[in-house]
C-alpha cells in the first residue's frame, strides 16, 4: 500500500510538472493499481477522520459519461450525451495544444467561414456542449481503470467515476526526432507556434519541417521573431504558393536541402540548433526557440495501461462501427484511432456516433434511437 501511495504521489508531482507517470505493471495491472489508489485515497483514521495529504483531498465525482480530451471529437460527443440527459464530464489537459487549436484558419469545415481560426471553432464547440450541461474541467489524466461496471479516471485534483468512458486525446504525440529535442521540450523546443510564438519577440527561432502546418506556423512566427530560420530537406515545389510567400518575407532565412542534426542548449534552455546543408559542414544557428513539425504522429495513449483496450498494429485504438473498444462501456473517437483522415469533420462524426451508442448502452436498448428515419 505504501509503495502504491508513493507512486501515486509521484504521479501527481509528475503531472504538475507536465509529465505523465505510469504505474509499473509489476504492481498487478490496471485493476489492482486503481483499487490500491482508491484505497489510498479513502483510508480513514480511527473515528472516521480521513488521513491528511494530497490524495485524501481529491474530489470524487460521479457521472454517466467521462470524456478524456476536449477536442472536436470530445466536444461533439459531450454535446450529444448532455442533450440525451446524461451527466457528462470532459477532462481536458490543455485546450490550446490540440490539432484543431493550433490550426490558423478553418477552410474545410462545413458552414464555417474560412476566416475562423481553429481556436475560435473549438471554443464554440466547447461552449455549446457546456450550455447543454457538460461539466468541463482542465486537468491532466494520469491513470484510468477500464475494468468493471464503473470506469475510473484519475487526475491530480479529482477521481471521476462514470458508467461510460470516452477516449478522445488525439494523436499529437510522437517520439523525439533529434538529439536534444526531448531534453529541451518546453524549454525552447515547441510544437505550437500559436501557443508559444509571443515568447520569442525580437528573437531568432528555427522551424523544422516542410508540411503545411510547418509553413503556417513559420508564417505566424514572423509576427514576433526577428529572424525565422526555416529548415527543409528539399526545395518547395514550384506551385507551392504559401511556401514561396513565406520564403519571400524579409525576416525569413530559408535553409533548403538541409538536415537538422540536434538541438543545443544549457540550463537556461535552447541556445541553438546544429544543421548540415547538403555538401557543406555542420554549422550552429544561434536561436532561442526551435519549432519542430515532422511528419507522422502517434495516438496519445500514455495514460492507458497494457491490456485495458485493444490496439491496432499502427498504434490506434481498435473500435467497431459504433466507436466501441474491446472493453464494454469504453469508446475511442477522433485521431486516437489513428485513421488516415485526420479532419475536424471526421472527429466530430466519431463523437456523434459514439454518443448515440453510449445512450443506447447506458439505457439498455438493443438499437440506437435516431431522430429521423426515412423508409422507402
C-alpha positions in Angstrom: 0.0 0.0 0.0 2.8 2.4 0.9 4.6 1.8 -2.3 1.4 2.5 -4.4 0.8 5.7 -2.4 4.3 6.9 -3.1 3.9 6.1 -6.7 0.6 8.0 -6.9 2.1 11.0 -5.2 4.9 10.8 -7.7 2.4 10.7 -10.5 0.7 13.8 -9.1 4.1 15.6 -8.9 4.9 14.5 -12.4 1.6 15.8 -13.7 2.2 19.1 -12.1 5.5 19.4 -14.0 3.9 18.3 -17.3 4.9 14.7 -17.1 2.7 11.6 -17.3 3.7 8.9 -14.8 2.5 5.3 -15.4 2.5 2.8 -12.5 4.6 -0.3 -13.3 3.0 -3.5 -14.5 4.6 -5.3 -11.5 2.0 -3.8 -9.2 -0.6 -6.2 -10.6 -2.1 -4.4 -13.6 -4.6 -1.7 -14.1 -7.4 -3.0 -11.9 -5.2 -3.7 -8.9 -3.4 -0.4 -9.3 -6.6 1.5 -9.4 -8.1 -0.4 -6.5 -5.0 0.4 -4.4 -5.1 4.0 -5.4 -8.8 4.3 -4.4 -8.0 2.6 -1.1 -5.1 5.1 -0.5 -7.5 8.0 -1.3 -10.1 6.7 1.0 -8.2 5.3 4.0 -9.5 6.8 7.3 -8.1 7.1 10.8 -9.9 5.6 13.8 -13.1 7.5 14.4 -13.7 8.1 10.7 -11.3 11.0 10.1 -9.7 10.9 6.7 -5.9 10.9 6.6 -4.4 14.2 5.5 -2.4 14.6 2.3 -2.8 15.3 -1.4 -4.7 12.2 -2.3 -7.1 12.4 0.6 -8.2 15.8 -0.6 -9.1 14.6 -4.1 -12.6 15.4 -5.1 -14.8 12.4 -6.0 -17.2 13.0 -9.0 -19.8 10.6 -10.3 -21.3 10.9 -13.7 -22.8 8.9 -16.6 -20.1 9.7 -19.2 -16.5 10.9 -18.7 -14.6 12.1 -21.8 -10.8 12.3 -21.8 -10.0 15.0 -24.3 -11.7 18.3 -25.2 -11.1 18.5 -29.0 -13.8 18.4 -31.7 -14.4 14.7 -31.1 -14.8 15.0 -27.3 -16.9 18.2 -27.5 -19.3 16.8 -30.1 -19.7 13.6 -28.0 -20.4 15.7 -24.9 -22.9 17.8 -26.8 -24.9 14.7 -27.8 -24.7 12.9 -24.4 -25.6 16.1 -22.5 -28.6 16.6 -24.7 -29.6 13.0 -24.0 -29.8 14.0 -20.3 -26.6 12.0 -19.5 -24.4 13.7 -16.9 -21.2 14.3 -18.8 -17.7 15.4 -17.7 -14.9 16.4 -20.1 -11.4 16.3 -18.7 -9.1 18.3 -21.0 -5.4 18.7 -20.5 -5.0 21.9 -22.4 -7.4 23.4 -25.0 -4.6 25.3 -26.6 -2.4 22.4 -27.8 -4.6 20.1 -29.8 -4.5 19.7 -33.5 -7.5 22.0 -34.1 -6.4 24.6 -31.6 -3.1 25.2 -33.5 -4.8 25.5 -36.9 -4.7 29.1 -38.0 -7.7 29.0 -40.2 -10.5 26.6 -40.9 -11.3 26.2 -44.6 -12.9 22.8 -44.9 -15.4 22.5 -42.0 -19.0 22.8 -43.4 -20.8 26.0 -42.6 -17.7 27.8 -41.1 -16.3 30.9 -42.6 -12.7 30.4 -43.8 -11.5 33.3 -41.7 -12.4 31.5 -38.4 -9.4 30.1 -36.5 -9.2 26.6 -35.1 -9.3 28.1 -31.6 -12.4 30.0 -32.3 -14.2 26.9 -33.7 -13.1 24.8 -30.7 -14.3 27.5 -28.3 -17.7 27.5 -29.9 -17.9 23.7 -29.7 -16.9 23.7 -26.1 -19.3 26.5 -25.2 -22.1 24.7 -26.9 -21.5 21.5 -25.0 -21.3 23.4 -21.7 -24.5 25.3 -22.5 -26.3 21.9 -22.5 -24.9 20.8 -19.2 -21.4 19.4 -19.8 -19.0 19.8 -16.9 -15.8 20.9 -18.5 -12.6 20.5 -16.4 -9.0 21.4 -17.1 -6.8 18.6 -15.8 -4.2 16.0 -16.7 -5.3 12.4 -16.6 -2.6 10.2 -15.3 -4.4 6.9 -15.0 -7.7 5.2 -15.9 -9.4 2.0 -14.8 -11.5 0.5 -17.6 -12.4 -2.8 -15.8 -15.7 -3.3 -14.1 -19.1 -1.7 -14.4 -17.8 1.8 -13.5 -14.8 3.4 -15.2 -12.4 5.4 -13.1 -10.4 8.4 -14.3 -7.7 9.9 -12.0 -6.4 13.5 -12.2 -4.4 15.4 -9.6 -7.5 17.0 -8.1 -10.3 14.6 -8.7 -11.3 10.9 -9.1 -14.1 10.6 -11.7 -16.4 7.6 -11.6 -18.5 7.0 -14.7 -20.6 4.3 -16.4 -19.0 5.1 -19.8 -15.6 6.3 -20.7 -14.6 8.0 -24.0 -11.0 8.3 -25.1 -10.6 11.4 -27.2 -7.0 12.5 -26.6 -6.0 12.8 -30.3 -2.7 11.9 -32.0 -0.2 14.7 -31.5 2.3 12.5 -29.7 5.5 11.2 -31.3 9.0 10.3 -30.1 11.7 13.0 -30.4 13.3 13.1 -33.9 16.5 14.9 -33.0 19.1 14.9 -30.2 18.2 17.4 -27.6 14.5 17.6 -28.7 13.1 15.8 -25.8 15.6 17.3 -23.3 14.6 20.9 -24.2 10.9 20.3 -24.8 9.1 23.2 -23.0 12.4 25.0 -22.6 12.7 26.3 -26.1 11.5 23.3 -28.1 7.8 23.6 -29.0 5.3 22.0 -31.4 2.9 25.0 -31.3 3.9 28.4 -32.6 0.5 29.8 -31.9 0.9 28.8 -28.2 4.5 30.0 -27.7 5.3 32.4 -30.5 4.8 35.5 -28.4 7.6 34.4 -26.1 10.2 34.9 -28.9 9.5 38.6 -29.8 12.7 40.0 -31.5 14.5 36.7 -31.1 15.8 34.2 -33.7 13.9 30.9 -34.0 14.1 27.8 -36.1 11.3 26.0 -37.8 11.9 22.4 -39.0 9.6 20.7 -41.5 8.1 21.0 -44.9 4.4 20.3 -44.3 1.6 22.8 -44.4 1.5 23.1 -40.6 5.2 24.0 -40.6 4.6 26.7 -43.2 1.6 28.1 -41.4 3.4 28.1 -38.0 6.6 29.7 -39.5 4.4 32.4 -41.1 2.8 33.0 -37.7 6.3 33.3 -36.1 7.3 36.1 -38.4 5.0 38.4 -36.5 7.2 38.1 -33.5 10.7 36.8 -34.3 13.5 38.9 -35.6 14.6 36.0 -37.9 12.8 32.7 -38.7 15.2 30.1 -39.9 13.1 27.7 -42.0 15.0 24.3 -42.3 13.8 21.9 -45.0 15.2 18.8 -46.5 14.4 19.9 -50.0 13.2 22.8 -52.1 9.4 23.7 -52.1 7.5 22.7 -55.2 7.2 25.4 -57.9 3.4 25.7 -57.4 3.6 25.8 -53.6 2.5 29.4 -53.3 2.3 29.5 -49.5 5.9 28.2 -49.2 7.3 30.7 -51.6 5.3 33.5 -50.0 7.0 32.5 -46.7 10.5 32.5 -48.2 9.9 35.9 -49.6 9.3 37.6 -46.2 12.1 39.9 -45.0 12.7 38.1 -41.7 12.8 34.5 -43.1 16.0 32.7 -43.8 15.4 29.5 -45.8 17.8 26.6 -45.4 16.9 24.2 -48.3 18.4 20.7 -48.7 19.5 20.9 -45.1 19.4 18.3 -42.4 18.5 19.1 -38.8 21.0 17.4 -36.6 20.5 18.5 -33.0 19.0 21.0 -30.6 21.7 22.6 -28.4 21.2 24.3 -25.0 22.1 24.7 -21.4 20.4 25.3 -18.1 18.6 28.3 -19.5 17.1 26.4 -22.4 17.7 26.3 -26.1 20.7 28.2 -27.3 20.9 27.0 -30.9 20.4 24.2 -33.4 23.0 22.2 -35.4 22.3 21.8 -39.1 24.1 20.4 -42.0 23.4 21.8 -45.5 23.9 19.3 -48.3 27.6 19.2 -49.3 28.7 21.5 -46.5 30.0 21.2 -43.0 27.8 21.3 -40.0 27.1 24.7 -38.5 25.3 26.1 -35.4 22.5 28.6 -35.7 22.1 30.7 -32.6 18.4 30.5 -31.9 16.3 30.7 -28.7 13.4 28.7 -29.9 13.0 25.6 -32.1 9.6 24.7 -33.5 9.5 21.1 -34.9 6.9 19.9 -37.4 7.9 16.4 -38.6 5.7 14.0 -40.5 3.9 11.4 -38.5 2.3 11.3 -35.1 1.0 8.7 -32.8 -2.1 8.4 -30.7 -1.8 9.9 -27.2 -2.4 6.8 -25.0 0.3 7.1 -22.3 -2.3 7.2 -19.6 -3.5 3.7 -20.5 -2.0 0.5 -19.3 -1.4 -2.6 -21.2 -4.5 -4.7 -21.7 -7.1 -2.0 -20.9 -8.2 -1.8 -24.6 -7.1 -3.4 -27.8 -4.8 -1.5 -30.2 -4.3 -1.9 -33.9 -0.8 -2.6 -35.4 -0.4 1.1 -36.2 -0.9 2.2 -32.6 -4.5 3.4 -33.0 -7.2 2.2 -30.5 -9.3 -0.5 -32.2 -13.0 0.2 -32.3 -16.1 -1.2 -34.0 -18.6 0.8 -36.2 -20.1 2.4 -33.1 -16.7 3.6 -31.8 -16.8 1.0 -29.0 -13.5 -0.5 -27.9 -12.8 -4.1 -26.8 -13.8 -3.1 -23.3 -17.6 -2.7 -22.7 -18.5 0.8 -21.9 -15.3 2.3 -23.3 -15.2 4.2 -26.6 -12.5 5.8 -28.6 -13.1 8.7 -31.0 -11.1 11.1 -33.2 -7.4 10.9 -34.0 -6.7 8.5 -31.2 -8.0 5.8 -33.6 -5.1 6.8 -36.0 -7.3 6.9 -39.1 -5.8 8.3 -42.3 -8.4 11.0 -42.4 -7.4 13.4 -39.6 -10.0 16.1 -40.2 -12.2 18.1 -37.8 -15.4 16.9 -39.5 -14.4 13.2 -39.2 -13.6 13.7 -35.5 -16.9 15.4 -34.9 -18.6 12.5 -36.7 -16.9 10.0 -34.4 -18.2 11.9 -31.4 -21.7 11.8 -32.6 -21.6 8.1 -33.4 -20.1 7.2 -30.0 -22.6 9.4 -28.1 -25.6 7.8 -29.7 -24.3 4.3 -29.0 -23.5 5.3 -25.4 -27.1 6.4 -24.9 -28.2 3.0 -26.2 -25.7 1.2 -24.0 -26.5 3.1 -20.8 -30.3 2.8 -21.2 -30.2 -0.9 -22.1 -31.6 -0.6 -25.6 -30.7 -3.0 -28.3 -30.7 -0.4 -31.1 -29.7 3.2 -31.4 -32.6 5.6 -31.3 -32.4 8.0 -34.2 -34.2 11.3 -34.6 -35.5 10.6 -38.1 -35.8 7.5 -40.3 -36.6 7.5 -44.0 -38.5 4.4 -45.1 -38.6 3.6 -48.8 
